[in-house]
Amino acid sequence: MTLDALAPAYPWVKALHLIAVIAWMAGMLYLPRLFIYHFEIPRGGGTEHARFVTMERRLLKAIINPAMIATWLLGITLVLTPGVIDWSAGWWHTKLLCVLLMSGFHGYLSANRRKFAADERPKTQRHWRIANEVPTLLMIVIVIMVIVRPF
């Protein structure tokens, strides 16, 4: 189902969607990096721990969460715009799966931010170094699906 009234707004919705995606990805790439640095602070790290807790909370609450919400809302708007998606093509299934995985990873980071705030050290530094690559890999697949549309 599409809504013909959305067609004139398509370029603006697409631009805003891309802006939201860029902001979401910037935060998703930075938060695991903050976890790596936060991990190095000993438990009970006082002001240094408090600074990381503040940075992680502000990044999530002020940038990552609103950007993800905007990405989803604008993406759904694009999907409802006539002619944007050929529903018989297969690429959008893979893109949707990767966006769902990215959203799940977002939730995973959010849960672990709370653990860091409680002065826990979930996982290992190696785990966070590997986790730092997850958004990049998902983003690569998403962009290829949208631009190349290989199937």
SERO-219889 format. One record per atom (N, C-alpha, C, O): residue in three letters; atom name; z, y, x. Coordinates in steps of 0.05 Angstrom, whole numbers, always signed. Atoms other than C-alpha are relative to their C-alpha. Example, Ala and Ser with C-alpha at 12.3 -4.5 7.8 and 13.67 -1.06 7.14 Angstrom:
BEGIN
type/atom/c3/c2/c1
ALA/N/+0/-24/+18 .
ALA/CA/+156/-90/+246 .
ALA/C/+0/+24/+18 .
ALA/O/+13/+24/+39 .
SER/N/-1/-24/-16 .
SER/CA/+143/-21/+273 .
SER/C/+14/+22/-15 .
SER/O/+18/+44/-5 .
This chain:
BEGIN
type/atom/c3/c2/c1
MET/N/+0/-24/+17 .
MET/CA/+0/+0/+0 .
MET/C/+0/+25/+18 .
MET/O/+16/+27/+36 .
THR/N/+1/-25/-15 .
THR/CA/-19/+68/+27 .
THR/C/+2/+24/-19 .
THR/O/-1/+21/-44 .
LEU/N/-2/-24/+16 .
LEU/CA/-8/+139/+2 .
LEU/C/-20/+21/+10 .
LEU/O/-18/+31/+32 .
ASP/N/+22/-18/-7 .
ASP/CA/-70/+183/+2 .
ASP/C/+10/+28/+8 .
ASP/O/-2/+42/+24 .
ALA/N/-11/-26/-5 .
ALA/CA/-27/+246/+3 .
ALA/C/+9/+4/+30 .
ALA/O/+11/+26/+39 .
LEU/N/-9/-1/-28 .
LEU/CA/-5/+229/+75 .
LEU/C/-23/+6/+19 .
LEU/O/-18/+15/+42 .
ALA/N/+23/-3/-18 .
ALA/CA/-76/+233/+104 .
ALA/C/-2/+27/+14 .
ALA/O/-6/+28/+38 .
PRO/N/+2/-26/-14 .
PRO/CA/-77/+309/+117 .
PRO/C/+22/+4/+21 .
PRO/O/+17/+19/+40 .
ALA/N/-22/-4/-19 .
ALA/CA/-10/+305/+154 .
ALA/C/-1/-19/+24 .
ALA/O/+15/-18/+42 .
TYR/N/+1/+21/-20 .
TYR/CA/-32/+247/+198 .
TYR/C/+2/+10/+29 .
TYR/O/+19/-1/+44 .
PRO/N/-3/-9/-28 .
PRO/CA/-42/+286/+264 .
PRO/C/+29/+9/+7 .
PRO/O/+39/+4/+29 .
TRP/N/-27/-10/-4 .
TRP/CA/+26/+319/+256 .
TRP/C/+21/-23/+1 .
TRP/O/+39/-24/+18 .
VAL/N/-18/+23/+1 .
VAL/CA/+62/+255/+238 .
VAL/C/-3/-17/+25 .
VAL/O/+17/-26/+37 .
LYS/N/+5/+15/-24 .
LYS/CA/+29/+219/+296 .
LYS/C/+12/+14/+25 .
LYS/O/+25/+1/+42 .
ALA/N/-11/-15/-22 .
ALA/CA/+49/+274/+345 .
ALA/C/+30/-1/+0 .
ALA/O/+43/-6/+21 .
LEU/N/-29/+2/+2 .
LEU/CA/+121/+275/+320 .
LEU/C/+10/-28/+6 .
LEU/O/+31/-31/+19 .
HIS/N/-7/+28/-6 .
HIS/CA/+123/+199/+324 .
HIS/C/+0/-5/+30 .
HIS/O/+18/-16/+41 .
LEU/N/+1/+4/-29 .
LEU/CA/+101/+200/+397 .
LEU/C/+22/+15/+14 .
LEU/O/+33/+5/+33 .
ILE/N/-22/-15/-11 .
ILE/CA/+152/+254/+413 .
ILE/C/+26/-16/-3 .
ILE/O/+42/-18/+16 .
ALA/N/-25/+16/+5 .
ALA/CA/+207/+212/+381 .
ALA/C/+0/-25/+17 .
ALA/O/+22/-32/+28 .
VAL/N/+2/+24/-17 .
VAL/CA/+183/+149/+418 .
VAL/C/+7/+7/+29 .
VAL/O/+22/-7/+42 .
ILE/N/-6/-8/-28 .
ILE/CA/+185/+186/+485 .
ILE/C/+29/+6/+4 .
ILE/O/+41/-3/+24 .
ALA/N/-28/-6/-2 .
ALA/CA/+255/+212/+472 .
ALA/C/+17/-26/-1 .
ALA/O/+36/-30/+14 .
TRP/N/-14/+26/+3 .
TRP/CA/+278/+142/+450 .
TRP/C/-2/-16/+26 .
TRP/O/+18/-26/+36 .
MET/N/+4/+16/-24 .
MET/CA/+248/+109/+511 .
MET/C/+15/+13/+24 .
MET/O/+26/-2/+41 .
ALA/N/-15/-13/-21 .
ALA/CA/+278/+161/+558 .
ALA/C/+29/-8/+0 .
ALA/O/+41/-15/+20 .
GLY/N/-28/+8/+2 .
GLY/CA/+347/+146/+532 .
GLY/C/+4/-30/+5 .
GLY/O/+24/-37/+17 .
MET/N/-3/+29/-4 .
MET/CA/+336/+71/+531 .
MET/C/-3/-8/+29 .
MET/O/+8/-28/+38 .
LEU/N/+3/+5/-29 .
LEU/CA/+315/+73/+604 .
LEU/C/+24/+11/+16 .
LEU/O/+31/+0/+36 .
TYR/N/-22/-13/-15 .
TYR/CA/+373/+118/+625 .
TYR/C/+27/-13/-6 .
TYR/O/+43/-15/+13 .
LEU/N/-26/+11/+6 .
LEU/CA/+432/+85/+589 .
LEU/C/+8/-24/+16 .
LEU/O/+30/-25/+27 .
PRO/N/-8/+22/-17 .
PRO/CA/+430/+19/+626 .
PRO/C/+4/+9/+29 .
PRO/O/+21/-2/+43 .
ARG/N/-4/-11/-27 .
ARG/CA/+424/+60/+691 .
ARG/C/+28/+12/+2 .
ARG/O/+41/+9/+22 .
LEU/N/-27/-11/+0 .
LEU/CA/+488/+97/+672 .
LEU/C/+20/-23/+1 .
LEU/O/+41/-21/+14 .
PHE/N/-18/+23/-1 .
PHE/CA/+521/+29/+660 .
PHE/C/+2/-11/+28 .
PHE/O/+24/-18/+37 .
ILE/N/-1/+9/-28 .
ILE/CA/+502/+8/+731 .
ILE/C/+19/+17/+16 .
ILE/O/+35/+7/+31 .
TYR/N/-17/-18/-15 .
TYR/CA/+535/+70/+759 .
TYR/C/+29/-1/-10 .
TYR/O/+48/+0/+6 .
HIS/N/-26/+1/+11 .
HIS/CA/+594/+65/+712 .
HIS/C/+15/-25/+9 .
HIS/O/+39/-25/+14 .
PHE/N/-11/+26/-8 .
PHE/CA/+605/-7/+733 .
PHE/C/+14/+3/+27 .
PHE/O/+33/-11/+33 .
GLU/N/-11/-4/-27 .
GLU/CA/+620/+18/+804 .
GLU/C/+27/+13/+0 .
GLU/O/+41/+12/+20 .
ILE/N/-26/-14/+2 .
ILE/CA/+680/+58/+781 .
ILE/C/+22/-21/-6 .
ILE/O/+19/-37/-24 .
PRO/N/-22/+20/+6 .
PRO/CA/+745/+18/+785 .
PRO/C/+12/+6/-27 .
PRO/O/+13/+28/-37 .
ARG/N/-14/-3/+25 .
ARG/CA/+782/+6/+720 .
ARG/C/+22/+21/+3 .
ARG/O/+34/+23/+24 .
GLY/N/-19/-21/-2 .
GLY/CA/+827/+63/+704 .
GLY/C/-9/+23/+18 .
GLY/O/+7/+36/+31 .
GLY/N/+12/-20/-18 .
GLY/CA/+779/+110/+741 .
GLY/C/+4/+29/-7 .
GLY/O/-9/+46/+5 .
GLY/N/-7/-27/+6 .
GLY/CA/+808/+172/+709 .
GLY/C/-23/+18/-8 .
GLY/O/-38/+11/-27 .
THR/N/+20/-20/+9 .
THR/CA/+763/+233/+705 .
THR/C/-28/-10/+4 .
THR/O/-46/-3/-11 .
GLU/N/+27/+10/-4 .
GLU/CA/+703/+197/+734 .
GLU/C/-8/-19/-23 .
GLU/O/-31/-18/-33 .
HIS/N/+5/+17/+23 .
HIS/CA/+708/+143/+680 .
HIS/C/-4/+16/-25 .
HIS/O/-23/+11/-40 .
ALA/N/+2/-17/+24 .
ALA/CA/+718/+196/+627 .
ALA/C/-27/+15/+0 .
ALA/O/-39/+18/-21 .
ARG/N/+25/-14/-1 .
ARG/CA/+656/+233/+651 .
ARG/C/-23/-19/-8 .
ARG/O/-41/-11/-23 .
PHE/N/+21/+20/+8 .
PHE/CA/+613/+169/+645 .
PHE/C/+2/-6/-30 .
PHE/O/-19/-8/-43 .
VAL/N/-3/+6/+29 .
VAL/CA/+642/+154/+576 .
VAL/C/-13/+23/-16 .
VAL/O/-27/+18/-36 .
THR/N/+11/-23/+14 .
THR/CA/+623/+225/+554 .
THR/C/-30/+0/+2 .
THR/O/-44/+4/-18 .
MET/N/+29/-1/-4 .
MET/CA/+553/+221/+584 .
MET/C/-13/-22/-17 .
MET/O/-34/-18/-30 .
GLU/N/+11/+23/+15 .
GLU/CA/+540/+152/+553 .
GLU/C/+1/+5/-30 .
GLU/O/-19/-1/-45 .
ARG/N/-3/-5/+29 .
ARG/CA/+566/+173/+484 .
ARG/C/-19/+22/-9 .
ARG/O/-33/+19/-29 .
ARG/N/+18/-22/+8 .
ARG/CA/+527/+238/+483 .
ARG/C/-29/-9/+1 .
ARG/O/-45/-1/-17 .
LEU/N/+27/+10/-2 .
LEU/CA/+463/+204/+506 .
LEU/C/-7/-17/-25 .
LEU/O/-28/-14/-36 .
LEU/N/+5/+17/+23 .
LEU/CA/+469/+152/+451 .
LEU/C/+0/+16/-26 .
LEU/O/-18/+13/-42 .
LYS/N/-3/-13/+26 .
LYS/CA/+493/+197/+395 .
LYS/C/-19/+24/-4 .
LYS/O/-28/+29/-26 .
ALA/N/+16/-25/+2 .
ALA/CA/+452/+260/+410 .
ALA/C/-30/-4/+5 .
ALA/O/-46/+11/-5 .
ILE/N/+28/+5/-7 .
ILE/CA/+387/+230/+436 .
ILE/C/-11/-26/-10 .
ILE/O/-29/-27/-26 .
ILE/N/+11/+26/+5 .
ILE/CA/+377/+156/+430 .
ILE/C/+0/-7/-30 .
ILE/O/-20/-15/-42 .
ASN/N/-2/+7/+29 .
ASN/CA/+402/+145/+358 .
ASN/C/-19/+17/-17 .
ASN/O/-34/+6/-33 .
PRO/N/+18/-16/+16 .
PRO/CA/+366/+205/+327 .
PRO/C/-30/-6/+6 .
PRO/O/-47/-6/-12 .
ALA/N/+28/+5/-7 .
ALA/CA/+302/+189/+366 .
ALA/C/-9/-27/-12 .
ALA/O/-32/-29/-21 .
MET/N/+7/+26/+12 .
MET/CA/+303/+116/+342 .
MET/C/-5/+3/-30 .
MET/O/-24/-7/-41 .
ILE/N/+3/-5/+29 .
ILE/CA/+313/+138/+270 .
ILE/C/-26/+14/-6 .
ILE/O/-41/+7/-24 .
ALA/N/+25/-15/+4 .
ALA/CA/+256/+188/+275 .
ALA/C/-24/-17/+6 .
ALA/O/-44/-16/-8 .
THR/N/+22/+18/-7 .
THR/CA/+212/+137/+309 .
THR/C/-6/-19/-23 .
THR/O/-29/-22/-31 .
TRP/N/+3/+18/+23 .
TRP/CA/+223/+88/+252 .
TRP/C/-11/+14/-25 .
TRP/O/-30/+4/-37 .
LEU/N/+9/-14/+24 .
LEU/CA/+215/+138/+196 .
LEU/C/-29/+10/+2 .
LEU/O/-45/+7/-16 .
LEU/N/+27/-10/-5 .
LEU/CA/+152/+169/+226 .
LEU/C/-19/-23/+2 .
LEU/O/-42/-21/-7 .
GLY/N/+17/+24/-3 .
GLY/CA/+124/+100/+243 .
GLY/C/-6/-11/-28 .
GLY/O/-29/-19/-33 .
ILE/N/+4/+10/+27 .
ILE/CA/+134/+78/+171 .
ILE/C/-19/+18/-15 .
ILE/O/-36/+9/-30 .
THR/N/+18/-20/+12 .
THR/CA/+100/+142/+148 .
THR/C/-29/-5/+9 .
THR/O/-48/-4/-7 .
LEU/N/+27/+6/-10 .
LEU/CA/+41/+126/+193 .
LEU/C/-12/-25/-12 .
LEU/O/-35/-25/-20 .
VAL/N/+9/+25/+12 .
VAL/CA/+36/+56/+166 .
VAL/C/-9/+4/-29 .
VAL/O/-27/-10/-39 .
LEU/N/+7/-5/+28 .
LEU/CA/+33/+84/+95 .
LEU/C/-24/+19/-2 .
LEU/O/-34/+23/-25 .
THR/N/+23/-18/+0 .
THR/CA/-24/+131/+115 .
THR/C/-26/-17/-2 .
THR/O/-29/-36/+14 .
PRO/N/+25/+16/+3 .
PRO/CA/-93/+104/+92 .
PRO/C/-16/-1/+26 .
PRO/O/-20/+19/+39 .
GLY/N/+18/+4/-23 .
GLY/CA/-137/+75/+147 .
GLY/C/+13/-2/+27 .
GLY/O/-1/-6/+47 .
VAL/N/-13/+1/-26 .
VAL/CA/-85/+73/+202 .
VAL/C/+2/-29/+10 .
VAL/O/-3/-34/+34 .
ILE/N/-3/+28/-8 .
ILE/CA/-75/-2/+202 .
ILE/C/-20/-18/-15 .
ILE/O/-22/-16/-39 .
ASP/N/+16/+22/+12 .
ASP/CA/-125/-58/+190 .
ASP/C/+19/-24/-3 .
ASP/O/+25/-37/+17 .
TRP/N/-20/+20/+4 .
TRP/CA/-77/-107/+159 .
TRP/C/-9/-28/+6 .
TRP/O/+7/-47/+8 .
SER/N/+10/+26/-8 .
SER/CA/-123/-165/+176 .
SER/C/+1/-5/+30 .
SER/O/-2/-28/+39 .
ALA/N/-2/+2/-29 .
ALA/CA/-116/-151/+251 .
ALA/C/+28/-12/+7 .
ALA/O/+47/-9/-8 .
GLY/N/-25/+13/-9 .
GLY/CA/-62/-188/+290 .
GLY/C/+17/+17/+18 .
GLY/O/+41/+10/+22 .
TRP/N/-15/-15/-20 .
TRP/CA/-40/-135/+340 .
TRP/C/+25/+12/-11 .
TRP/O/+45/+14/+3 .
TRP/N/-23/-14/+11 .
TRP/CA/+8/-101/+293 .
TRP/C/+24/-18/-3 .
TRP/O/+47/-9/-4 .
HIS/N/-22/+19/+2 .
HIS/CA/+49/-164/+285 .
HIS/C/+16/+0/+27 .
HIS/O/+41/+0/+27 .
THR/N/-13/-1/-26 .
THR/CA/+63/-164/+360 .
THR/C/+14/+26/+5 .
THR/O/+36/+27/+16 .
LYS/N/-13/-26/-4 .
LYS/CA/+77/-90/+361 .
LYS/C/+26/+2/-17 .
LYS/O/+46/+10/-6 .
LEU/N/-23/-1/+17 .
LEU/CA/+125/-96/+302 .
LEU/C/+23/-18/+12 .
LEU/O/+46/-9/+13 .
LEU/N/-20/+18/-13 .
LEU/CA/+161/-155/+337 .
LEU/C/+13/+15/+23 .
LEU/O/+37/+14/+26 .
CYS/N/-11/-14/-23 .
CYS/CA/+169/-114/+400 .
CYS/C/+17/+24/-8 .
CYS/O/+37/+30/+5 .
VAL/N/-17/-23/+10 .
VAL/CA/+195/-53/+361 .
VAL/C/+26/-11/-11 .
VAL/O/+47/+2/-7 .
LEU/N/-25/+13/+10 .
LEU/CA/+245/-99/+327 .
LEU/C/+18/-8/+23 .
LEU/O/+42/-5/+22 .
LEU/N/-15/+7/-24 .
LEU/CA/+266/-126/+395 .
LEU/C/+12/+24/+14 .
LEU/O/+35/+23/+23 .
MET/N/-10/-25/-12 .
MET/CA/+273/-55/+422 .
MET/C/+23/+10/-16 .
MET/O/+43/+19/-5 .
SER/N/-22/-9/+17 .
SER/CA/+316/-37/+362 .
SER/C/+25/-18/+4 .
SER/O/+48/-8/+5 .
GLY/N/-22/+18/-6 .
GLY/CA/+359/-99/+375 .
GLY/C/+13/+6/+27 .
GLY/O/+37/+5/+30 .
PHE/N/-10/-7/-26 .
PHE/CA/+365/-80/+448 .
PHE/C/+16/+26/-1 .
PHE/O/+37/+29/+12 .
HIS/N/-14/-25/+5 .
HIS/CA/+386/-11/+425 .
HIS/C/+29/-6/-10 .
HIS/O/+48/+5/+0 .
GLY/N/-26/+8/+11 .
GLY/CA/+442/-43/+385 .
GLY/C/+18/-13/+21 .
GLY/O/+42/-9/+22 .
TYR/N/-14/+14/-22 .
TYR/CA/+462/-86/+446 .
TYR/C/+11/+21/+19 .
TYR/O/+34/+19/+27 .
LEU/N/-10/-22/-17 .
LEU/CA/+467/-23/+489 .
LEU/C/+23/+15/-13 .
LEU/O/+43/+23/+0 .
SER/N/-21/-15/+15 .
SER/CA/+508/+12/+435 .
SER/C/+26/-15/+1 .
SER/O/+47/-3/+5 .
ALA/N/-24/+17/+0 .
ALA/CA/+557/-46/+431 .
ALA/C/+13/+0/+28 .
ALA/O/+38/+2/+30 .
ASN/N/-11/+0/-27 .
ASN/CA/+565/-47/+506 .
ASN/C/+10/+28/+9 .
ASN/O/+28/+29/+26 .
ARG/N/-11/-26/-5 .
ARG/CA/+575/+28/+509 .
ARG/C/+29/+2/-9 .
ARG/O/+45/+14/+5 .
ARG/N/-28/+0/+10 .
ARG/CA/+637/+18/+467 .
ARG/C/+18/-16/+19 .
ARG/O/+41/-8/+23 .
LYS/N/-16/+16/-19 .
LYS/CA/+661/-35/+517 .
LYS/C/+6/+16/+25 .
LYS/O/+28/+16/+35 .
PHE/N/-4/-17/-24 .
PHE/CA/+651/+12/+576 .
PHE/C/+20/+22/-7 .
PHE/O/+37/+29/+10 .
ALA/N/-19/-22/+8 .
ALA/CA/+688/+67/+537 .
ALA/C/+29/-11/-1 .
ALA/O/+47/+4/+4 .
ALA/N/-26/+12/+1 .
ALA/CA/+746/+18/+529 .
ALA/C/+9/-9/+28 .
ALA/O/+29/-24/+30 .
ASP/N/-6/+6/-28 .
ASP/CA/+747/+12/+605 .
ASP/C/-4/-30/+7 .
ASP/O/+9/-41/+25 .
GLU/N/+8/+27/-7 .
GLU/CA/+718/-58/+604 .
GLU/C/-25/+1/+18 .
GLU/O/-38/+22/+19 .
ARG/N/+24/+2/-16 .
ARG/CA/+662/-80/+651 .
ARG/C/-16/-24/-9 .
ARG/O/-15/-45/+3 .
PRO/N/+15/+23/+11 .
PRO/CA/+617/-124/+608 .
PRO/C/-23/-8/+19 .
PRO/O/-36/+9/+30 .
LYS/N/+22/+11/-16 .
LYS/CA/+568/-168/+645 .
LYS/C/+4/+7/+30 .
LYS/O/+26/+11/+39 .
THR/N/-1/-6/-28 .
THR/CA/+551/-154/+718 .
THR/C/-20/+23/+6 .
THR/O/-36/+30/-11 .
GLN/N/+19/-20/-8 .
GLN/CA/+514/-100/+756 .
GLN/C/-28/-12/+0 .
GLN/O/-48/+2/-8 .
ARG/N/+26/+13/-1 .
ARG/CA/+457/-149/+766 .
ARG/C/-11/-2/-29 .
ARG/O/-35/+2/-33 .
HIS/N/+9/+2/+28 .
HIS/CA/+454/-160/+690 .
HIS/C/-11/+27/-9 .
HIS/O/-33/+28/-21 .
TRP/N/+9/-26/+9 .
TRP/CA/+448/-85/+679 .
TRP/C/-26/+9/+14 .
TRP/O/-42/+24/+3 .
ARG/N/+25/-7/-15 .
ARG/CA/+394/-78/+733 .
ARG/C/-24/-15/-13 .
ARG/O/-45/-3/-15 .
ILE/N/+22/+15/+13 .
ILE/CA/+353/-132/+698 .
ILE/C/-4/+12/-28 .
ILE/O/-27/+16/-37 .
ALA/N/+2/-11/+28 .
ALA/CA/+369/-103/+628 .
ALA/C/-14/+27/+1 .
ALA/O/-27/+34/-19 .
ASN/N/+13/-26/-2 .
ASN/CA/+344/-36/+653 .
ASN/C/-31/-2/-2 .
ASN/O/-44/+17/-8 .
GLU/N/+29/+5/+1 .
GLU/CA/+273/-67/+655 .
GLU/C/-10/-7/-28 .
GLU/O/-33/-6/-34 .
VAL/N/+8/+9/+26 .
VAL/CA/+274/-92/+583 .
VAL/C/-16/+21/-16 .
VAL/O/-37/+15/-26 .
PRO/N/+15/-20/+15 .
PRO/CA/+253/-26/+550 .
PRO/C/-28/+5/+11 .
PRO/O/-47/+9/-4 .
THR/N/+26/-4/-12 .
THR/CA/+196/-18/+600 .
THR/C/-19/-22/-8 .
THR/O/-42/-16/-15 .
LEU/N/+18/+22/+7 .
LEU/CA/+168/-87/+587 .
LEU/C/-8/+1/-29 .
LEU/O/-32/-3/-36 .
LEU/N/+7/-2/+28 .
LEU/CA/+172/-79/+512 .
LEU/C/-19/+24/-5 .
LEU/O/-38/+22/-21 .
MET/N/+17/-24/+3 .
MET/CA/+141/-9/+517 .
MET/C/-29/-6/+8 .
MET/O/-48/+2/-5 .
ILE/N/+27/+7/-10 .
ILE/CA/+82/-37/+557 .
ILE/C/-15/-16/-21 .
ILE/O/-38/-10/-27 .
VAL/N/+13/+16/+20 .
VAL/CA/+67/-89/+504 .
VAL/C/-6/+17/-25 .
VAL/O/-28/+15/-36 .
ILE/N/+5/-17/+24 .
ILE/CA/+75/-38/+447 .
ILE/C/-24/+18/+4 .
ILE/O/-41/+20/-13 .
VAL/N/+22/-19/-5 .
VAL/CA/+28/+12/+479 .
VAL/C/-27/-15/+1 .
VAL/O/-47/-5/-9 .
ILE/N/+24/+16/-1 .
ILE/CA/-24/-42/+494 .
ILE/C/-9/-8/-28 .
ILE/O/-33/-7/-34 .
MET/N/+7/+9/+27 .
MET/CA/-21/-67/+423 .
MET/C/-12/+23/-16 .
MET/O/-31/+20/-31 .
VAL/N/+9/-23/+16 .
VAL/CA/-30/+3/+394 .
VAL/C/-27/+12/+10 .
VAL/O/-44/+19/-5 .
ILE/N/+23/-12/-12 .
ILE/CA/-83/+29/+442 .
ILE/C/-24/-19/+3 .
ILE/O/-46/-13/-5 .
VAL/N/+21/+20/-5 .
VAL/CA/-123/-33/+462 .
VAL/C/-6/-17/-25 .
VAL/O/-29/-24/-29 .
ARG/N/+2/+17/+24 .
ARG/CA/-111/-73/+398 .
ARG/C/-16/-26/+7 .
ARG/O/-38/-30/-3 .
PRO/N/+15/+23/-12 .
PRO/CA/-131/-138/+435 .
PRO/C/-6/-22/-20 .
PRO/O/-23/-39/-15 .
PHE/N/+6/+20/+20 .
PHE/CA/-130/-181/+372 .
PHE/C/+8/+9/-27 .
PHE/O/+4/-5/-47 .
